[in-house]
């Protein structure tokens, strides 16, 4: 499985960043250009944890937004294709995204009325036309 594309929405300084990833990818830029933010977004994608998401994690500290990190994987092995067959697109690619948003704790929970981070994932398959 090979990561070939990453899309980052509303994460720290990244309003929307789209990266096409090749065998080797270098992040080069001036200080405060967003290099570390991209690495943190990848960390959130591969190691999701509500503990690492806070108000600072949202673009412009706007907690009404939804953080979304999407990845596209290609070159799947036969075993990976078999395990993911219900989620693969017609071209054999696997699209998956992790999202984070603040939601109100529901009635009856210990922290009722407080905001908490909700992390979800989506597996993307094209709808038929």
N, C-alpha and C positions, 0 to 999 in steps of 0.2 A: 504494500500500500504506500502510495506516494502523495504527500501533500502538495497540491499544485496551485491552490488559490485560497486567499484569506480575505474576508471582508469584515471590517470592524466599524461598528456604529455606536456613537455616543459614549465612548469609553475614554475617560480623562480628556486629553487634548485632541482626541480623534473624533471629529464629528462624523466623518465617513472616510475610511481609508480602504482602498482595494489594492491588494498585492498579488501579482502572479509570481509564484515561487518556482524556481528551477532547482537543479541538483544542489547548487550552492547559492546562497543568497546573503548578501552583505547589507547591513543597515549603516549608512553613512550620512552624517549631517552635523550641523552646528549644535552647540549646547541648546537644550530645550526645543529641539526639532521634533521630538516624539519617538526617538529610537527605543528608549526604555518603556514607553507606553505600549508600543507594539509588542515588546517582549512580555509585558505584564498581561496584555490581552491574550496572548498565546498561552500564558500560564493559567489564566482563568479558564480558557477553553479546555486545556488538557487536564487541569487539576482544579475543577470548580469547587469553590468553598465560599459560603456566605461570609465567613470571617474576613476575607480579603476585600469584600465589597462594602463601601461606605459612601457617604455623600461626596467625598473627593473623587470617587471612581466614575462619577457621571460627568458627561461633557457640560462644562459651565456650571457644575454643581447642581444641575437641574434634575432633581430626583423624580420628576414627572415623566422623564424620558425612560426608554428601555434600552439597556445595554445589550448589544447583540454581536456575537463573534461567530461568523460562519466560515466553514472550511469545506473545500472540495478535495476529495481523494480520488486518484486514478491508479492504474497499474495494480489492481487488486490480484492477489493470488487466487487460485481456484478455491482454496479453503475459505478465504475471506468472502469470495463471491457467493459461496454456498451459505455461509452464516448470515450474510446481509441481503440475500436475494429478494426479500420483500421490500427492501428500501433502496435498491439500486435504480438509477434512471436507465432509460433505454440504451444510452451510450455506455453503460457499465460503470458510470461514476457514482460515487457515494457523497452526498451532500448532508452535512449535519451542522447544527448551530446550537449554541448555548446562549441563554438570555438571562438577564438579571433585572429585576425591577423592585421598587418598594411597594408593598401592599399593606393595608390596614389589618391588624390582627382581628380576627373575628370574635364575635360575642362568645363568652364562655372560656376563652383562652386566658392563661395567666396574665399575659401582657395585652389584654383587650384594649383596643383603641390606639395602641402604639404601632408605628410602622416597623415592618420587618422586611428583610430581603428575601425574595422568592427567586430561586434559580430553576429554570426549566430548560429542556432540550427539545429540539425539533429535528426530525429526519425528513428531508425534502424529496418528494417524488413529484414529477410533473403530472398535472392533470391532463387527461385526454382532451383534444380539441373537438 
